[in-house]
Amino acid sequence: MDTFILGIESSCDDTSAAVLRNEVLLSNVTASQDVHLAYGGVVPELASRAHQQNIVPVVDQALKRAGVEREQLSAIAFTRGPGLLGSLLVGVSFAKGLSIGLGIPLVDVNHLQGHVMAHFIKENDDDNHQPPFPFLCLLVSGGNSQIVKVNAYNDMQIIGQTIDDAAGEAIDKCSKVMGLGYPGGPIIDRLARQGNPEAYHFARPAIKGYDYSFSGLKTSFLYSLRDWLKDDPDFIEHHKEDIAASLEHTVVDILMNKLRKAVKDTGIKHVAVAGGVSANTGLRNAFHEHADKYGWNIYIPKFSYTTDNAAMIAITGYYKYLDKDFCDITEPAFARM
């Protein structure tokens, strides 16, 4: 008998719902929130209000596109955290209400675990390009930079992580002070393709082990920006492509240096990347270069699975459902890990 999972994701500013038949994705619907663009970042109160407006039509569309009736659902998987508490509460409350109404189990999912598990989403029954256990995953987003040793879907060991800013956070902040707009990641990525990555040099951290640090890079960038503008108020406009390329190159190099060390020390050559920053062109190119040079077997998600989406929540929920790892109706959302 087939298992049908409805996944719900509402941890930040994207309202998303997805439906799986076993491991195969039938639909994945996401409503983004443009209201935050004017503020240069996500406004939590506005995000939670938008989730309230979006969640019913998004879930309805996900079911319709999948061709699945509510009564066919086996369970509801939802993001319980981490994330913005107000946003999470909308998804958690909706999932609980629907679970009670349909009389089916709830499955809670850690948002970060979902990003890693995005590699196990199948788009058809013959899709078999999933990483074998154990594998290493570089999890990089606006709020997280981690190297995770994945022994099983429910056994993930963080062996390295940022001690301050995350990679995506550093890029967003640098983009913001340059006046390039929000979100900074896609803007820097687009400009970097037209620039010289060796044009400028920024500070690189000297952190032991597999941990990351990006605060020094950010500070170095700000001091450089101050000096450039002192000599030429129009410097950014004239050199933004080279600045973006150099910034992206530095961030990617920092990420790959630690990941390369982790691969060498563990001997694990199945290496994945996940999270919003995994959409970055420079990082994706670096993975292909390392595969050619070091013999890595690499796993790079489709662009639609890099950002926050319910498909990754649904696939994690599917595996937890098989293990009967259900969530009690009284469990609250959590904002932090």
Sequence and secondary structure as in RCSB ss.txt:
>XXXX:A:sequence
MDTFILGIESSCDDTSAAVLRNEVLLSNVTASQDVHLAYGGVVPELASRAHQQNIVPVVDQALKRAGVEREQLSA
IAFTRGPGLLGSLLVGVSFAKGLSIGLGIPLVDVNHLQGHVMAHFIKENDDDNHQPPFPFLCLLVSGGNSQIVKV
NAYNDMQIIGQTIDDAAGEAIDKCSKVMGLGYPGGPIIDRLARQGNPEAYHFARPAIKGYDYSFSGLKTSFLYSL
RDWLKDDPDFIEHHKEDIAASLEHTVVDILMNKLRKAVKDTGIKHVAVAGGVSANTGLRNAFHEHADKYGWNIYI
PKFSYTTDNAAMIAITGYYKYLDKDFCDITEPAFARM
>XXXX:A:secstr
   EEEEEE SSS EEEEEEETTEEEEEEEE  GGGGGGTS  HHHHHHHHHHHHHHHHHHHHHHHT  GGG  E
EEEEEESS HHHHHHHHHHHHHHHHHHT  EEEEEHHHHHHHGGG BSSTT      SSEEEEEE SS EEEEEE
EETTEEEEEEEBSS  HHHHHHHHHHHTT  SSHHHHHHHHHTTS TTS        STT B  HHHHHHHHHHH
HHHHHH TTHHHHHHHHHHHHHHHHHHHHHHHHHHHHHHHH   EEEEESGGGG HHHHHHHHHHHHHH  EEE 
  GGGTSS HHHHHHHHHHHHHTT    TT    S  
